[in-house]
Amino acid sequence: MNKVTGEVDNNGFYGRFGGAYIPEMMYPNLKELENRYREITDSREFREEFTGLLRDYVGRPSPLYRAGRLSDYYNTNIFLKREDLNHTGAHKINNTVGQIILARHLGKKRIIAETGAGQHGVATATVCALTGTECVVYMGALDVARQQPNVERMKMLGATVVPVHSGNKTLKDATNEALRDWISNPCDTHYIIGSIVGPHPYPDIVTRFQSVISEEIKAQLEQHNGNPLPDAVIACVGGGSNAAGAFFHYLQHPEVELIAVEAAGHGVDSGESAATIALGRPGVLHGCLSVVMQDADGQITEPYSVSAGLDYPGIGPLFAHLHQKGRVNFQHATDREAMDAAFLLTQLEGIIPALESAHALAFLEKRKFTPDQTVVINLSGRGDKDMEAYLKYIKEHNGGKSHQ
């Protein structure tokens, strides 16, 4: 295997993927960010404030928990990286804390964001409330309906939530509207992208802020086992921010298998899926070259997943690169498999996961690990926001499986 890193080159590419394919009107915004973000984020002042807020406000480090009953069930050693215990309930807060500090250093007074599941929107609204910054969040109308608790949380935090009624009314369409806003307001506005997608330097910025996850896993696993290297790390992947965070410090350790689980929806071949690596091909979406779900004419096809955070028709350019290099093992899980995995964790460990994270848990049914192996699963968020979907599943399946 060739040496693989998560570092972007000077032109904003990971191998052949990445770059900044943007309208001319967006160029000044992006160039300012590209020219200054490394200098700002590498400064002592930034690092001290960032790590201080992660510790005192977010609650990091998040625990690495050995799930005893789940480990017994699968006859292996399973550790859960508890990003669900972060303030706001997901990994998204790591990135928004970093970007709100970055925005202040850039002199920006207004923040915009896009969100699917709502966790990134909540995290953005949270840090805007913390800093007294105006916040506008774009969200597909379909996601507004199915993630109502998070919509109300954003409003309570003082954000303006703008439902987007174009296209499939989901994350892709919300991103389109956020980009239009940024083009129209170049001077005072910073766009906090929530995943490792979009034009350079956003994939690199978000990856850097989320890499705190794998940095902590290594230190915590060494405390638990005397060895910082597990046999496998598993994470769900849509755009890819939580997986990038969980994998980053293991990319140069080929002995650690990295497993990314996409959302297969009703099945990869059903026509209702969000498994980009399984179904996509190279193309440009939202300002970068990556792997994209598209038809024969190059038109973006609409993804589907029960999980609002995974129904995006593309993937971050870092993961397109890692797939091409064979460094990450891409798998997929259906809605039903994710639901079953969520109920299993709930009943065995008393932890209700986000539907996104449940896709990663579902992989345990597809691979038998040995009793002496160690597996880390990034539990990227908690399931409060998905209770309506869980209750609907219980009603339709007579309470689901029992694993007591």
RODO-2510 file (C-alpha; in nm, 4 decimals, decimal comma):
residues 404
     n   res          X          Y          Z
     1     m     0,0000     0,0000     0,0000
     2     n     0,1299     0,3459    -0,0894
     3     k     0,1814     0,5883     0,1950
     4     v    -0,1478     0,7670     0,2520
     5     t    -0,2007     1,0809     0,4584
     6     g    -0,4919     1,3113     0,5228
     7     e    -0,2924     1,6166     0,4160
     8     v    -0,4104     1,8361     0,1305
     9     d    -0,1566     1,9667    -0,1225
    10     n    -0,0841     2,3331    -0,1929
    11     n    -0,3508     2,3434    -0,4645
    12     g    -0,6229     2,2020    -0,2413
    13     f    -0,6183     1,8449    -0,3749
    14     y    -0,6065     1,4999    -0,2201
    15     g    -0,4583     1,3117    -0,5126
    16     r    -0,6910     1,3916    -0,8033
    17     f    -0,9827     1,5029    -0,5829
    18     g    -1,0561     1,8402    -0,4262
    19     g    -0,9857     2,1887    -0,5592
    20     a    -1,2093     2,4923    -0,5756
    21     y    -1,4545     2,4953    -0,8674
    22     i    -1,6396     2,8131    -0,7850
    23     p    -1,8168     3,1088    -0,9472
    24     e    -1,5971     3,4151    -0,9942
    25     m    -1,8112     3,6098    -0,7447
    26     m    -1,7128     3,3661    -0,4691
    27     y    -1,3396     3,3953    -0,5358
    28     p    -1,2634     3,6863    -0,2956
    29     n    -1,4347     3,5112    -0,0007
    30     l    -1,2519     3,1864    -0,0583
    31     k    -0,9132     3,3385    -0,1364
    32     e    -0,9142     3,5365     0,1884
    33     l    -0,9929     3,2193     0,3805
    34     e    -0,7302     3,0157     0,1956
    35     n    -0,4612     3,2788     0,2487
    36     r    -0,5192     3,3208     0,6206
    37     y    -0,6637     3,0049     0,7807
    38     r    -0,3335     2,8208     0,8359
    39     e    -0,1634     3,1250     0,9853
    40     i    -0,4584     3,1854     1,2188
    41     t    -0,5202     2,8246     1,3254
    42     d    -0,1496     2,7554     1,3817
    43     s    -0,1083     3,0575     1,6111
    44     r    -0,0608     3,0076     1,9833
    45     e    -0,3504     3,2427     2,0596
    46     f    -0,5909     3,0387     1,8468
    47     r    -0,4750     2,7014     1,9783
    48     e    -0,5076     2,8073     2,3413
    49     e    -0,8600     2,9413     2,2914
    50     f    -0,9680     2,6415     2,0829
    51     t    -0,8391     2,3775     2,3227
    52     g    -0,9723     2,5743     2,6187
    53     l    -1,3253     2,5867     2,4785
    54     l    -1,3137     2,2196     2,3787
    55     r    -1,2200     2,1359     2,7368
    56     d    -1,4352     2,3764     2,9365
    57     y    -1,7348     2,4341     2,7076
    58     v    -1,7686     2,1207     2,4923
    59     g    -1,6550     1,8791     2,7629
    60     r    -1,3613     1,7155     2,5888
    61     p    -1,2044     1,4706     2,5962
    62     s    -1,5148     1,2658     2,5256
    63     p    -1,4961     0,9218     2,6921
    64     l    -1,3754     0,6066     2,5188
    65     y    -1,6111     0,3495     2,6695
    66     r    -1,5669    -0,0271     2,6545
    67     a    -1,9179    -0,1530     2,5805
    68     g    -1,9148    -0,4697     2,7906
    69     r    -2,2510    -0,6231     2,6986
    70     l    -2,2136    -0,5327     2,3314
    71     s    -1,8637    -0,6841     2,3391
    72     d    -2,0025    -1,0056     2,4913
    73     y    -2,2801    -1,0161     2,2309
    74     y    -2,0306    -1,0019     1,9433
    75     n    -1,7500    -1,1855     2,1276
    76     t    -1,4909    -0,9164     2,0692
    77     n    -1,3683    -0,5970     2,2371
    78     i    -1,5781    -0,2970     2,1351
    79     f    -1,5007     0,0582     2,2411
    80     l    -1,7365     0,3477     2,1732
    81     k    -1,5939     0,6961     2,1235
    82     r    -1,8669     0,8938     2,2980
    83     e    -1,9058     1,2024     2,0788
    84     d    -2,2740     1,1863     2,1749
    85     l    -2,1715     1,3213     2,5165
    86     n    -2,0337     1,6463     2,3742
    87     h    -2,2262     1,9668     2,4425
    88     t    -2,5079     1,9765     2,1790
    89     g    -2,4952     1,5976     2,1424
    90     a    -2,2646     1,5299     1,8468
    91     h    -1,9169     1,5727     1,7021
    92     k    -2,0275     1,8799     1,5043
    93     i    -1,9450     2,1187     1,7907
    94     n    -1,5702     2,0491     1,7494
    95     n    -1,5711     2,2158     1,4088
    96     t    -1,8062     2,5036     1,4890
    97     v    -1,5993     2,6073     1,7913
    98     g    -1,2919     2,6208     1,5702
    99     q    -1,4638     2,8051     1,2885
   100     i    -1,6296     3,0685     1,5079
   101     i    -1,2857     3,1610     1,6452
   102     l    -1,1496     3,1641     1,2897
   103     a    -1,4379     3,3888     1,1773
   104     r    -1,3622     3,6376     1,4546
   105     h    -0,9955     3,6549     1,3501
   106     l    -1,1163     3,7200     0,9931
   107     g    -1,3343     4,0079     1,1164
   108     k    -1,6648     3,8441     1,0152
   109     k    -1,9794     3,9567     1,1972
   110     r    -2,2379     3,7216     1,0458
   111     i    -2,2442     3,3413     1,0237
   112     i    -2,4319     3,1185     0,7804
   113     a    -2,4516     2,7397     0,7774
   114     e    -2,6306     2,4484     0,6159
   115     t    -2,7625     2,1453     0,8002
   116     g    -2,9321     1,8129     0,7314
   117     a    -2,9865     1,6262     1,0575
   118     g    -2,9776     1,9597     1,2362
   119     q    -2,6815     1,8785     1,4617
   120     h    -2,4467     2,1058     1,2676
   121     g    -2,7122     2,3771     1,2708
   122     v    -2,7529     2,3434     1,6464
   123     a    -2,3761     2,3469     1,6969
   124     t    -2,3433     2,6579     1,4792
   125     a    -2,6306     2,8357     1,6559
   126     t    -2,4725     2,7414     1,9886
   127     v    -2,1340     2,8980     1,9198
   128     c    -2,3043     3,2037     1,7688
   129     a    -2,5023     3,2465     2,0907
   130     l    -2,1789     3,2025     2,2865
   131     t    -2,0106     3,4821     2,0893
   132     g    -2,3110     3,7062     2,0209
   133     t    -2,2897     3,6562     1,6439
   134     e    -2,5785     3,6737     1,3958
   135     c    -2,6634     3,3250     1,2673
   136     v    -2,8640     3,2058     0,9639
   137     v    -2,9084     2,8318     0,9043
   138     y    -3,0360     2,6861     0,5763
   139     m    -3,2170     2,3542     0,6021
   140     g    -3,4099     2,1485     0,3476
   141     a    -3,7851     2,1647     0,4073
   142     l    -3,8037     1,7848     0,4335
   143     d    -3,5336     1,7859     0,7012
   144     v    -3,7119     2,0698     0,8847
   145     a    -4,0153     1,8422     0,9131
   146     r    -3,8297     1,5283     1,0233
   147     q    -3,5823     1,7004     1,2571
   148     q    -3,8228     1,9358     1,4330
   149     p    -3,6599     1,9156     1,7785
   150     n    -3,3331     2,0455     1,6359
   151     v    -3,5139     2,3189     1,4442
   152     e    -3,6687     2,4427     1,7680
   153     r    -3,3323     2,4255     1,9452
   154     m    -3,1744     2,6436     1,6750
   155     k    -3,4519     2,9003     1,7064
   156     m    -3,4259     2,8981     2,0842
   157     l    -3,0538     2,9700     2,0479
   158     g    -3,1366     3,2762     1,8404
   159     a    -3,0689     3,1485     1,4891
   160     t    -3,2849     3,2227     1,1868
   161     v    -3,3766     2,8911     1,0229
   162     v    -3,4524     2,9184     0,6507
   163     p    -3,6420     2,6189     0,5022
   164     v    -3,5311     2,5362     0,1464
   165     h    -3,8065     2,4121    -0,0854
   166     s    -3,6035     2,3475    -0,4027
   167     g    -3,4841     2,0091    -0,5292
   168     n    -3,5247     1,7203    -0,2907
   169     k    -3,5604     1,9639     0,0022
   170     t    -3,2640     1,8065     0,1852
   171     l    -2,8965     1,8756     0,2573
   172     k    -2,7808     1,9276    -0,1017
   173     d    -3,0406     2,1974    -0,1541
   174     a    -2,9638     2,3662     0,1773
   175     t    -2,5972     2,3812     0,0764
   176     n    -2,6890     2,5429    -0,2568
   177     e    -2,8799     2,8190    -0,0770
   178     a    -2,6023     2,8793     0,1752
   179     l    -2,3509     2,9205    -0,1076
   180     r    -2,5811     3,1726    -0,2786
   181     d    -2,6033     3,3708     0,0441
   182     w    -2,2246     3,3750     0,0812
   183     i    -2,1798     3,5026    -0,2745
   184     s    -2,4255     3,7835    -0,1988
   185     n    -2,2627     3,8816     0,1324
   186     p    -1,8866     3,8504     0,0813
   187     c    -1,7598     4,1137     0,3222
   188     d    -1,9197     4,0490     0,6600
   189     t    -2,0196     3,6807     0,6388
   190     h    -1,8364     3,3567     0,7174
   191     y    -1,9847     3,0275     0,5962
   192     i    -1,9365     2,7475     0,8484
   193     i    -1,9518     2,4300     0,6390
   194     g    -2,0289     2,1314     0,8580
   195     s    -1,8637     1,8473     0,6697
   196     i    -1,5431     1,7825     0,4745
   197     v    -1,7098     1,8907     0,1509
   198     g    -1,7072     2,2110    -0,0497
   199     p    -1,4254     2,4061    -0,2129
   200     h    -1,0741     2,4163    -0,0727
   201     p    -0,9845     2,4991     0,2025
   202     y    -1,3037     2,3769     0,3740
   203     p    -1,2314     2,0007     0,3638
   204     d    -0,8932     2,0670     0,5234
   205     i    -1,0319     2,3093     0,7838
   206     v    -1,3045     2,0704     0,9009
   207     t    -1,0707     1,7689     0,8998
   208     r    -0,8202     1,9566     1,1157
   209     f    -1,0812     2,0560     1,3735
   210     q    -1,2353     1,7071     1,3868
   211     s    -0,9007     1,5272     1,4115
   212     v    -0,9166     1,5845     1,7874
   213     i    -1,1325     1,2678     1,7905
   214     s    -0,8618     1,0271     1,6710
   215     e    -0,5971     1,2124     1,8699
   216     e    -0,7958     1,1354     2,1843
   217     i    -0,8747     0,7767     2,0808
   218     k    -0,5033     0,6960     2,0538
   219     a    -0,4244     0,8339     2,3985
   220     q    -0,7301     0,6765     2,5616
   221     l    -0,6806     0,3362     2,4021
   222     e    -0,3232     0,3277     2,5238
   223     q    -0,4539     0,3909     2,8764
   224     h    -0,7081     0,1094     2,8396
   225     n    -0,4975    -0,1497     2,6560
   226     g    -0,1387    -0,0299     2,6640
   227     n    -0,1600    -0,0001     2,2856
   228     p    -0,2899     0,3066     2,0967
   229     l    -0,3621     0,1050     1,7821
   230     p    -0,6914    -0,0875     1,7553
   231     d    -0,7524    -0,3544     1,4935
   232     a    -1,0306    -0,1502     1,3351
   233     v    -1,2008     0,1888     1,3563
   234     i    -1,5566     0,2114     1,2240
   235     a    -1,7529     0,5273     1,1459
   236     c    -2,0576     0,6194     0,9411
   237     v    -1,9951     0,8429     0,6416
   238     g    -2,2083     1,0905     0,4496
   239     g    -1,9970     1,3937     0,3679
   240     g    -1,7398     1,2484     0,6042
   241     s    -1,6601     1,4791     0,8985
   242     n    -1,6974     1,2311     1,1841
   243     a    -1,5155     0,9571     0,9929
   244     a    -1,2333     1,1969     0,9025
   245     g    -1,2026     1,2870     1,2689
   246     a    -1,1994     0,9243     1,3831
   247     f    -0,9561     0,8053     1,1139
   248     f    -0,7106     1,0952     1,0762
   249     h    -0,4342     0,9920     1,3164
   250     y    -0,4561     0,6307     1,1996
   251     l    -0,4183     0,6940     0,8273
   252     q    -0,0444     0,6258     0,8382
   253     h    -0,0905     0,3052     1,0389
   254     p    -0,1847     0,0454     0,7752
   255     e    -0,2219    -0,2212     1,0448
   256     v    -0,5385    -0,0386     1,1598
   257     e    -0,8339    -0,1159     0,9330
   258     l    -1,0514     0,1893     0,8696
   259     i    -1,4141     0,1076     0,7865
   260     a    -1,6557     0,3724     0,6575
   261     v    -2,0242     0,2763     0,6453
   262     e    -2,2502     0,4566     0,3982
   263     a    -2,6293     0,4755     0,4081
   264     a    -2,7806     0,2232     0,1661
   265     g    -3,1381     0,3400     0,2317
   266     h    -3,3753     0,0754     0,0988
   267     g    -3,0820    -0,1023    -0,0666
   268     v    -2,7922     0,0028    -0,2877
   269     d    -2,9742    -0,1105    -0,6031
   270     s    -3,3205     0,0035    -0,4947
   271     g    -3,3037     0,3514    -0,6458
   272     e    -3,3448     0,4911    -0,2922
   273     s    -2,9969     0,5017    -0,1460
   274     a    -2,7241     0,7427    -0,0371
   275     a    -2,4249     0,5097    -0,0846
   276     t    -2,2079     0,7484    -0,2855
   277     i    -1,8954     0,5333    -0,3158
   278     a    -2,1051     0,2347    -0,4245
   279     l    -2,3119     0,4292    -0,6779
   280     g    -2,1194     0,7440    -0,7727
   281     r    -1,8475     0,8494    -1,0132
   282     p    -1,6122     1,1484    -1,0309
   283     g    -1,7841     1,4836    -1,0674
   284     v    -1,8024     1,8348    -0,9287
   285     l    -2,0502     1,9186    -0,6533
   286     h    -2,0572     2,2242    -0,4289
   287     g    -1,7201     2,3491    -0,5434
   288     c    -1,4962     2,0425    -0,5357
   289     l    -1,4130     1,7404    -0,7501
   290     s    -1,5081     1,4207    -0,5722
   291     v    -1,7261     1,1132    -0,6185
   292     v    -2,0870     1,2119    -0,6792
   293     m    -2,4174     1,0331    -0,7387
   294     q    -2,5232     1,1358    -1,0907
   295     d    -2,7093     1,0116    -1,3953
   296     a    -2,5686     0,9385    -1,7415
   297     d    -2,5971     1,3072    -1,8331
   298     g    -2,4053     1,4215    -1,5249
   299     q    -2,7134     1,5493    -1,3411
   300     i    -2,7033     1,5001    -0,9642
   301     t    -2,9371     1,2211    -0,8544
   302     e    -3,1364     1,2508    -0,5338
   303     p    -3,0111     1,0420    -0,2414
   304     y    -3,2294     0,8767     0,0197
   305     s    -3,1673     0,7614     0,3749
   306     v    -3,3806     0,7428     0,6859
   307     s    -3,0922     0,9361     0,8399
   308     a    -3,1092     1,3068     0,7550
   309     g    -2,7362     1,3509     0,8111
   310     l    -2,6338     1,0897     0,5539
   311     d    -2,8598     1,1642     0,2549
   312     y    -2,6017     1,3687     0,0643
   313     p    -2,5257     1,2753    -0,3006
   314     g    -2,1505     1,3170    -0,2642
   315     i    -1,8603     1,2510    -0,0328
   316     g    -1,5656     1,4614     0,0790
   317     p    -1,2667     1,4633    -0,1585
   318     l    -1,0451     1,3188     0,1150
   319     f    -1,2598     1,0047     0,1172
   320     a    -1,2752     0,9828    -0,2607
   321     h    -0,8941     0,9799    -0,2453
   322     l    -0,8754     0,7289     0,0398
   323     h    -1,1123     0,4983    -0,1469
   324     q    -0,9078     0,5224    -0,4657
   325     k    -0,5918     0,4397    -0,2685
   326     g    -0,7602     0,1487    -0,0928
   327     r    -0,6859     0,2882     0,2522
   328     v    -1,0482     0,2920     0,3715
   329     n    -1,2829    -0,0060     0,3447
   330     f    -1,6223     0,1260     0,2334
   331     q    -1,9321    -0,0660     0,3374
   332     h    -2,3019     0,0206     0,3558
   333     a    -2,6034    -0,0452     0,5766
   334     t    -2,9743    -0,0201     0,4994
   335     d    -3,2329     0,1717     0,6988
   336     r    -3,3518    -0,1534     0,8538
   337     e    -3,0009    -0,2672     0,9469
   338     a    -2,9266     0,0686     1,1076
   339     m    -3,2523     0,0625     1,3027
   340     d    -3,1851    -0,2883     1,4322
   341     a    -2,8331    -0,1866     1,5365
   342     a    -2,9676     0,1185     1,7201
   343     f    -3,2162    -0,0891     1,9185
   344     l    -2,9475    -0,3445     2,0000
   345     l    -2,7189    -0,0789     2,1470
   346     t    -3,0081     0,0776     2,3353
   347     q    -3,1147    -0,2491     2,4938
   348     l    -2,7655    -0,3777     2,5735
   349     e    -2,5899    -0,0577     2,6815
   350     g    -2,8610     0,1979     2,7628
   351     i    -2,7309     0,4314     2,4910
   352     i    -2,9673     0,5623     2,2221
   353     p    -2,7493     0,6526     1,9223
   354     a    -2,8145     0,8954     1,6407
   355     l    -2,9422     0,7190     1,3295
   356     e    -2,6215     0,8244     1,1539
   357     s    -2,4071     0,6438     1,4118
   358     a    -2,6342     0,3384     1,3960
   359     h    -2,5086     0,2732     1,0418
   360     a    -2,1573     0,2233     1,1819
   361     l    -2,2897    -0,0096     1,4522
   362     a    -2,4695    -0,2145     1,1854
   363     f    -2,1372    -0,3278     1,0412
   364     l    -2,0884    -0,5534     1,3440
   365     e    -2,3486    -0,7853     1,1891
   366     k    -2,1470    -0,8067     0,8663
   367     r    -1,8001    -0,8901     1,0011
   368     k    -1,7057    -1,1335     1,2736
   369     f    -1,4166    -0,9997     1,4798
   370     t    -1,2170    -1,2364     1,7003
   371     p    -1,2189    -1,2337     2,0828
   372     d    -0,8683    -1,0861     2,0987
   373     q    -0,9350    -0,7998     1,8563
   374     t    -1,0134    -0,4393     1,9510
   375     v    -1,2715    -0,2404     1,7553
   376     v    -1,3432     0,1306     1,8038
   377     i    -1,6749     0,2708     1,6801
   378     n    -1,7222     0,6456     1,6599
   379     l    -2,0584     0,7158     1,8208
   380     s    -2,0938     1,0477     1,6427
   381     g    -2,4205     1,1642     1,7999
   382     r    -2,7094     1,0859     2,0319
   383     g    -3,0558     0,9816     1,9259
   384     d    -3,2790     1,2471     2,0831
   385     k    -3,3345     1,4105     1,7440
   386     d    -3,4417     1,0765     1,5900
   387     m    -3,7056     0,9735     1,8413
   388     e    -3,9902     1,0239     1,5950
   389     a    -3,8232     0,7849     1,3487
   390     y    -3,7532     0,5339     1,6255
   391     l    -4,1123     0,5461     1,7530
   392     k    -4,2415     0,4959     1,3998
   393     y    -4,0143     0,1923     1,3626
   394     i    -4,1384     0,0465     1,6912
   395     k    -4,4986     0,0866     1,5753
   396     e    -4,4320    -0,0721     1,2367
   397     h    -4,2279    -0,3636     1,3732
   398     n    -4,4130    -0,4430     1,6934
   399     g    -4,1406    -0,3083     1,9172
   400     g    -3,8448    -0,4446     1,7217
   401     k    -3,6121    -0,7227     1,8295
   402     s    -3,5440    -0,7920     2,1938
   403     h    -3,1819    -0,8523     2,2940
   404     q    -3,2200    -0,8734     2,6703
***
